[in-house]
Amino acid sequence: MNSCDKYGRWVVLKRLGKRALCRCSCGTEKLVLCSNLRAGVSKSCGCYKSEKLKAKWQHVSHQTAIAEGTVFGRLRVLSTQRQMCQCLCSCGKRKEIRKYDLLAGKVKSCGCLRQEVSAQSLAKVSTKHGQWDTKEWNSWYQMLSRCTHSGNGAYPCYGGAGITLCSKWQGEKGFENFFQDVGEAPTPKHSLDRIDNSKGYEPDNVRWATAKQQARNRRGNRNLTAFGKTQCLSAWAEETGIQATTIVARIAVGWDIKKVLSTPVFVAVKAKHPIQLTKERRSWQQMIRRCRDIKFAAYSRYGGRGIRVCPEWSEQGGFDRFLGHIGKAPSPTHSLDRIHNDGNYEPGNVRWATPKEQARNTRKNRQIQAWGRTQTLAEWAEEVSISGSWIVLQLKRGATPEEALTRKGTKR
């Protein structure tokens, strides 16, 4: 865009970024968007529109006054005032209408004529099958639109994706054939659904479905096959009573699909008796949960690693048998401990241990073998009265375990 360029009545004086300083033929100067000038949106400062309106009303202003009683279509003029006329329609309704619209023939009634014409057109359509604007007709029309009309917002997911509509349900008798094949919707909440989402709309692949059926028959659903049938994730969750999130989590850790759907979820029972609030009861419940409840925070270090609770302690009445085997905790500071960390929770491998014993019986502890015995670093340090850091330092320098434990390690 350059200076002296003309756009309608505008003449460009100077370009200022996205705008241009322009002068109208009437002498008015104004900043105008360059895009509006190029598109022809702005042609003048507004004087052109004013002149156009003035010319439009000039024809009316020079007309002789409209006499009272003059009829225009269904309207009869009762009185006039400036450019407006008070009219009475043949239906009995009064309305103010501009002189120009009456003289130009733009207005012929108060609006009743348009309503009658629309009603007649509607009657012609509805008398074909008597189902116009019903749920069935609207469902058929929407189906037709999303499969055949590219302007429909859902067309890319239907017609544009290869979903077809059988020719029997198209054309002049399309709705009648559709209604005969599919029938009436059982309830207002039912909607049209394709049984097989990979196929189009055809008599054997269309049904009336509830919102729940629709949600479970989508292409994006996750389907699982087990026990000879295939269902979506939510259907299996409803049938088995296992939450969908639990099913997904079990599959993620590598469970077999049949095991996923057949293994019940452990649910902790609320306390009904004072014994359920004791330290022993809580320890037993936590032992069961970390080995069986996939949502438990410590599951990955126990049940996820293959640690199990013996059936004798996990079945009904297991707490009483558990308490009979290991007894009550010696003190409130004692906690449940497995003697062999790679073993299961079972009689002979479980004890009540102090925090010190627990700390010395973890998998991460460093084991040192000396003089025919194997103990943790902390136990050797306590026995020989040498700090653990000194023992580790001597071992790093190449000393034997016996030398490190007797302060005979190498010196720099």
C-alpha positions as CSV (number, residue, x, y, z in Angstrom):
1,M,0.0,0.0,0.0
2,N,1.5,3.3,-1.1
3,S,0.6,7.0,-0.8
4,C,-2.1,8.3,-3.3
5,D,-3.7,4.9,-3.6
6,K,-7.5,5.1,-3.8
7,Y,-10.0,2.8,-2.1
8,G,-13.5,3.9,-2.7
9,R,-13.7,7.5,-1.5
10,W,-10.5,7.2,0.5
11,V,-7.1,8.5,-0.7
12,V,-4.1,7.1,1.3
13,L,-1.9,9.9,2.6
14,K,0.6,7.9,4.7
15,R,1.2,4.3,5.9
16,L,1.5,3.9,9.7
17,G,2.1,0.3,10.5
18,K,-1.2,-1.7,10.2
19,R,-3.1,1.5,9.7
20,A,-3.1,4.3,7.1
21,L,-3.9,8.0,7.3
22,C,-6.6,8.5,4.7
23,R,-8.6,11.5,3.4
24,C,-12.2,11.1,2.3
25,S,-13.6,12.9,-0.8
26,C,-15.6,15.1,1.7
27,G,-12.3,16.3,3.3
28,T,-12.4,14.2,6.4
29,E,-9.1,12.6,7.5
30,K,-9.0,9.4,9.6
31,L,-6.8,6.4,10.5
32,V,-8.2,3.3,8.8
33,L,-7.0,-0.4,9.1
34,C,-5.1,-1.4,5.9
35,S,-6.9,-4.8,5.9
36,N,-10.3,-3.0,5.8
37,L,-9.2,-0.9,2.9
38,R,-8.0,-3.9,0.9
39,A,-11.1,-6.0,1.7
40,G,-13.4,-3.1,0.7
41,V,-15.0,-3.0,4.2
42,S,-14.2,0.7,4.6
43,K,-15.0,2.9,1.5
44,S,-15.6,6.3,3.1
45,C,-15.7,8.2,6.4
46,G,-19.5,7.5,6.6
47,C,-20.7,10.2,4.2
48,Y,-21.5,7.6,1.6
49,K,-23.8,5.8,3.9
50,S,-25.5,9.1,4.9
51,E,-26.1,10.0,1.3
52,K,-27.5,6.6,0.5
53,L,-30.0,6.8,3.3
54,K,-30.9,10.3,2.3
55,A,-31.6,9.2,-1.2
56,K,-33.6,6.3,0.1
57,W,-35.9,8.6,2.1
58,Q,-36.0,11.3,-0.5
59,H,-38.5,9.2,-2.5
60,V,-40.8,9.0,0.4
61,S,-40.6,12.6,1.6
62,H,-41.6,13.8,-1.8
63,Q,-44.6,11.6,-2.0
64,T,-48.0,13.0,-1.2
65,A,-49.2,12.1,2.3
66,I,-50.7,8.7,2.6
67,A,-54.4,9.1,3.0
68,E,-56.2,7.4,5.8
69,G,-58.0,4.2,4.7
70,T,-55.3,3.4,2.1
71,V,-54.8,-0.4,2.0
72,F,-51.5,-2.1,1.6
73,G,-52.0,-5.9,1.4
74,R,-53.7,-6.8,4.7
75,L,-52.9,-3.4,6.3
76,R,-55.2,-0.4,6.3
77,V,-53.7,3.0,7.3
78,L,-55.5,4.7,10.2
79,S,-53.2,7.7,10.7
80,T,-49.8,9.1,9.6
81,Q,-47.1,11.0,11.6
82,R,-43.9,12.1,9.8
83,Q,-42.4,8.9,8.3
84,M,-44.5,6.4,10.3
85,C,-48.1,5.1,9.7
86,Q,-50.5,3.6,12.3
87,C,-52.0,0.6,10.6
88,L,-54.7,-2.0,11.3
89,C,-54.2,-5.5,10.1
90,S,-57.1,-7.7,8.8
91,C,-56.4,-10.0,11.8
92,G,-57.3,-7.1,14.2
93,K,-53.8,-6.2,15.3
94,R,-52.4,-2.6,15.2
95,K,-48.9,-1.8,14.3
96,E,-46.6,1.1,13.5
97,I,-44.9,0.8,10.1
98,R,-42.6,3.1,8.1
99,K,-44.0,4.8,5.0
100,Y,-41.1,3.6,2.9
101,D,-41.8,-0.1,3.7
102,L,-45.5,0.3,2.8
103,L,-44.8,2.1,-0.4
104,A,-42.0,-0.3,-1.4
105,G,-44.3,-3.3,-0.7
106,K,-41.9,-4.7,1.9
107,V,-44.6,-5.0,4.6
108,K,-48.0,-6.5,3.8
109,S,-49.2,-7.6,7.2
110,C,-48.5,-7.4,10.9
111,G,-46.7,-10.8,10.7
112,C,-49.6,-13.1,10.5
113,L,-49.2,-13.7,6.8
114,R,-45.7,-15.1,7.3
115,Q,-47.0,-17.4,10.1
116,E,-49.7,-18.7,7.8
117,V,-47.3,-19.4,5.0
118,S,-44.9,-21.2,7.3
119,A,-47.8,-23.3,8.7
120,Q,-48.9,-24.3,5.2
121,S,-45.3,-25.3,4.3
122,L,-45.1,-27.3,7.5
123,A,-48.4,-29.0,6.9
124,K,-47.1,-30.2,3.4
125,V,-44.1,-31.8,5.0
126,S,-45.7,-33.4,8.0
127,T,-48.6,-34.9,6.1
128,K,-46.2,-37.2,4.2
129,H,-45.6,-39.5,7.2
130,G,-46.9,-37.6,10.3
131,Q,-43.6,-37.9,12.1
132,W,-42.0,-34.6,11.4
133,D,-40.0,-33.2,14.4
134,T,-40.5,-36.3,16.4
135,K,-37.5,-38.0,18.1
136,E,-37.3,-40.6,15.4
137,W,-37.4,-38.1,12.6
138,N,-34.8,-35.9,14.2
139,S,-32.5,-38.9,14.8
140,W,-32.9,-40.0,11.2
141,Y,-32.2,-36.4,9.9
142,Q,-29.1,-36.0,12.1
143,M,-27.8,-39.4,10.9
144,L,-28.4,-38.4,7.3
145,S,-26.7,-35.1,7.8
146,R,-23.5,-36.3,9.5
147,C,-23.0,-39.0,6.9
148,T,-23.8,-37.1,3.7
149,H,-23.4,-33.3,4.4
150,S,-19.8,-32.1,4.5
151,G,-20.9,-29.0,6.3
152,N,-22.0,-30.9,9.4
153,G,-19.7,-30.5,12.3
154,A,-19.6,-34.3,12.9
155,Y,-19.0,-35.2,9.3
156,P,-15.2,-35.8,9.7
157,C,-16.0,-38.5,12.3
158,Y,-18.7,-40.1,10.2
159,G,-19.0,-39.5,6.5
160,G,-15.5,-38.2,6.3
161,A,-14.2,-41.4,8.1
162,G,-15.9,-43.8,5.7
163,I,-19.2,-44.4,7.7
164,T,-21.9,-44.8,5.1
165,L,-25.7,-44.7,5.1
166,C,-27.6,-47.3,3.2
167,S,-29.4,-46.1,0.1
168,K,-32.7,-47.5,1.4
169,W,-32.8,-44.8,4.2
170,Q,-32.1,-41.9,1.8
171,G,-34.3,-40.2,-0.7
172,E,-38.0,-39.3,-0.6
173,K,-39.0,-42.5,1.2
174,G,-35.9,-42.6,3.4
175,F,-37.5,-41.9,6.7
176,E,-40.5,-44.2,6.2
177,N,-38.1,-47.1,5.4
178,F,-35.9,-46.2,8.4
179,F,-38.9,-46.1,10.8
180,Q,-40.1,-49.4,9.4
181,D,-36.7,-51.1,10.0
182,V,-35.7,-49.5,13.4
183,G,-39.1,-48.8,14.9
184,E,-40.1,-46.3,17.6
185,A,-37.6,-45.3,20.4
186,P,-38.5,-47.1,23.6
187,T,-38.1,-44.0,25.7
188,P,-37.1,-40.3,25.1
189,K,-33.7,-41.1,26.7
190,H,-32.8,-43.7,24.0
191,S,-30.7,-42.6,21.0
192,L,-29.5,-44.1,17.8
193,D,-26.5,-46.4,18.0
194,R,-24.4,-48.6,15.7
195,I,-23.8,-52.1,17.1
196,D,-20.5,-52.5,15.2
197,N,-18.7,-49.1,15.0
198,S,-16.6,-50.2,12.1
199,K,-19.7,-50.6,9.9
200,G,-22.1,-48.0,8.6
201,Y,-25.8,-47.2,9.3
202,E,-27.8,-50.2,7.9
203,P,-30.8,-52.2,9.1
204,D,-28.8,-55.0,10.9
205,N,-26.4,-52.6,12.6
206,V,-28.6,-49.9,14.1
207,R,-30.5,-50.0,17.4
208,W,-32.0,-47.7,20.1
209,A,-29.6,-47.6,23.0
210,T,-29.5,-46.0,26.4
211,A,-26.8,-43.6,27.4
212,K,-25.0,-46.4,29.3
213,Q,-25.0,-48.7,26.3
214,Q,-23.8,-45.8,24.1
215,A,-20.9,-45.1,26.5
216,R,-19.8,-48.8,26.5
217,N,-20.0,-49.1,22.7
218,R,-17.4,-46.4,21.7
219,R,-14.4,-46.9,19.5
220,G,-12.1,-45.4,22.2
221,N,-13.1,-47.9,24.9
222,R,-10.6,-50.4,26.3
223,N,-12.0,-54.0,25.7
224,L,-10.8,-57.0,27.7
225,T,-11.4,-60.7,26.6
226,A,-11.7,-63.3,29.3
227,F,-13.8,-66.4,30.1
228,G,-14.9,-66.6,26.4
229,K,-16.4,-63.1,26.1
230,T,-15.2,-59.5,25.3
231,Q,-16.4,-56.5,27.3
232,C,-15.3,-53.0,28.0
233,L,-13.4,-52.1,31.1
234,S,-16.4,-50.6,32.9
235,A,-18.6,-53.6,32.1
236,W,-16.1,-56.0,33.7
237,A,-15.8,-53.7,36.7
238,E,-19.6,-53.8,37.2
239,E,-19.7,-57.6,36.8
240,T,-16.8,-58.5,39.0
241,G,-17.2,-55.7,41.6
242,I,-13.6,-54.7,41.2
243,Q,-12.9,-51.0,40.5
244,A,-11.8,-50.1,37.0
245,T,-8.6,-48.4,38.4
246,T,-7.7,-51.6,40.2
247,I,-8.1,-53.7,37.0
248,V,-5.9,-51.3,35.1
249,A,-3.2,-51.3,37.9
250,R,-3.2,-55.1,38.0
251,I,-2.7,-55.3,34.2
252,A,0.1,-52.7,34.4
253,V,2.1,-54.9,36.9
254,G,1.8,-57.9,34.6
255,W,-1.1,-60.0,36.1
256,D,-2.8,-62.5,33.9
257,I,-6.2,-61.2,32.7
258,K,-8.1,-64.1,34.4
259,K,-6.3,-63.5,37.6
260,V,-7.0,-59.8,37.3
261,L,-10.8,-60.4,37.1
262,S,-11.1,-63.3,39.6
263,T,-8.9,-62.1,42.5
264,P,-11.0,-60.3,45.1
265,V,-9.9,-57.0,46.6
266,F,-9.1,-57.0,50.3
267,V,-11.2,-54.5,52.2
268,A,-10.3,-53.7,55.8
269,V,-13.2,-54.1,58.2
270,K,-14.1,-51.3,60.5
271,A,-13.5,-52.0,64.2
272,K,-16.4,-53.6,65.9
273,H,-14.6,-54.8,69.1
274,P,-11.8,-53.3,71.2
275,I,-9.4,-56.1,70.2
276,Q,-9.4,-54.8,66.6
277,L,-7.8,-51.6,67.9
278,T,-4.8,-53.3,69.5
279,K,-1.3,-53.1,68.2
280,E,-1.4,-56.8,67.2
281,R,-4.6,-56.3,65.2
282,R,-3.2,-53.3,63.3
283,S,0.1,-55.1,62.6
284,W,-1.9,-58.0,61.2
285,Q,-4.1,-55.8,59.0
286,Q,-1.0,-53.9,57.6
287,M,0.7,-57.2,56.9
288,I,-2.3,-58.4,54.8
289,R,-2.6,-55.1,53.0
290,R,1.0,-54.6,51.9
291,C,1.0,-58.1,50.5
292,R,-2.5,-58.1,48.8
293,D,-3.8,-54.5,48.3
294,I,-2.3,-53.1,45.1
295,K,-3.3,-49.6,46.2
296,F,-1.3,-49.8,49.4
297,A,1.8,-47.6,49.4
298,A,4.2,-50.4,50.4
299,Y,2.7,-53.0,48.0
300,S,5.6,-52.7,45.5
301,R,8.1,-53.7,48.2
302,Y,6.1,-56.7,49.4
303,G,3.2,-58.1,47.3
304,G,4.7,-56.6,44.2
305,R,8.0,-58.4,45.0
306,G,6.3,-61.8,45.5
307,I,6.0,-61.7,49.3
308,R,2.9,-63.5,50.4
309,V,0.9,-64.2,53.7
310,C,0.4,-67.8,54.4
311,P,-3.3,-68.9,53.9
312,E,-3.5,-69.9,57.5
313,W,-3.2,-66.2,58.5
314,S,-5.0,-64.6,55.6
315,E,-8.3,-66.6,55.5
316,Q,-11.3,-66.1,57.8
317,G,-10.3,-66.3,61.4
318,G,-6.6,-65.7,60.4
319,F,-6.0,-63.1,63.1
320,D,-6.7,-65.5,65.9
321,R,-4.3,-68.1,64.4
322,F,-1.7,-65.3,63.8
323,L,-1.9,-64.2,67.4
324,G,-1.7,-67.8,68.6
325,H,1.6,-68.4,66.7
326,I,3.6,-65.2,67.6
327,G,1.8,-64.0,70.7
328,K,1.4,-60.4,71.8
329,A,4.0,-57.7,71.2
330,P,6.4,-57.5,74.2
331,S,6.2,-53.7,74.2
332,P,4.6,-50.8,72.2
333,T,7.9,-50.2,70.5
334,H,8.1,-53.7,69.0
335,S,6.9,-54.2,65.4
336,L,6.4,-57.2,63.1
337,D,9.6,-58.4,61.4
338,R,10.5,-61.2,59.0
339,I,13.6,-63.1,60.0
340,H,14.5,-63.9,56.4
341,N,13.7,-60.9,54.2
342,D,13.1,-63.0,51.1
343,G,10.7,-65.3,52.9
344,N,6.9,-65.0,53.3
345,Y,4.9,-64.1,56.3
346,E,4.5,-67.6,57.9
347,P,5.1,-69.3,61.2
348,G,8.8,-69.6,61.9
349,N,9.7,-66.5,59.9
350,V,7.9,-63.8,61.8
351,R,8.8,-62.2,65.1
352,W,8.3,-59.1,67.2
353,A,11.4,-57.0,66.9
354,T,12.8,-53.7,68.4
355,P,13.6,-50.8,66.1
356,K,17.3,-51.7,66.5
357,E,16.7,-55.3,65.4
358,Q,14.5,-54.1,62.5
359,A,17.3,-51.7,61.3
360,R,19.9,-54.6,61.4
361,N,17.6,-56.9,59.4
362,T,17.0,-54.9,56.2
363,R,18.0,-56.1,52.8
364,K,20.2,-53.0,52.3
365,N,22.5,-53.7,55.2
366,R,26.2,-54.5,54.5
367,Q,27.1,-58.1,55.6
368,I,30.7,-58.8,56.7
369,Q,32.1,-62.3,57.2
370,A,34.9,-62.8,59.6
371,W,36.2,-65.6,61.9
372,G,33.5,-67.9,60.4
373,R,30.6,-65.6,61.3
374,T,28.4,-63.3,59.2
375,Q,27.0,-60.2,60.8
376,T,25.9,-56.7,59.7
377,L,28.4,-53.8,59.8
378,A,26.5,-52.3,62.8
379,E,26.7,-55.5,64.8
380,W,30.5,-55.9,64.2
381,A,31.0,-52.3,65.1
382,E,29.2,-52.8,68.4
383,E,31.0,-56.0,69.1
384,V,34.6,-54.8,68.5
385,S,33.9,-51.2,69.7
386,I,35.2,-49.7,66.4
387,S,33.2,-47.1,64.4
388,G,31.5,-48.4,61.3
389,S,33.1,-45.6,59.2
390,W,36.6,-46.8,60.2
391,I,35.8,-50.4,59.2
392,V,34.5,-49.3,55.8
393,L,37.5,-47.1,55.2
394,Q,39.9,-50.0,56.0
395,L,38.0,-52.3,53.7
396,K,38.2,-49.8,50.9
397,R,42.0,-49.5,51.4
398,G,42.3,-53.3,50.8
399,A,42.4,-54.6,54.4
400,T,40.9,-58.0,55.1
401,P,37.8,-58.1,57.3
402,E,39.8,-59.5,60.3
403,E,42.3,-56.7,59.9
404,A,39.6,-54.0,59.6
405,L,37.9,-55.3,62.8
406,T,41.2,-55.3,64.9
407,R,42.5,-51.9,63.8
408,K,45.3,-53.5,61.8
409,G,44.2,-52.0,58.5
410,T,46.6,-50.3,56.1
411,K,47.8,-46.8,56.9
412,R,48.7,-44.0,54.5
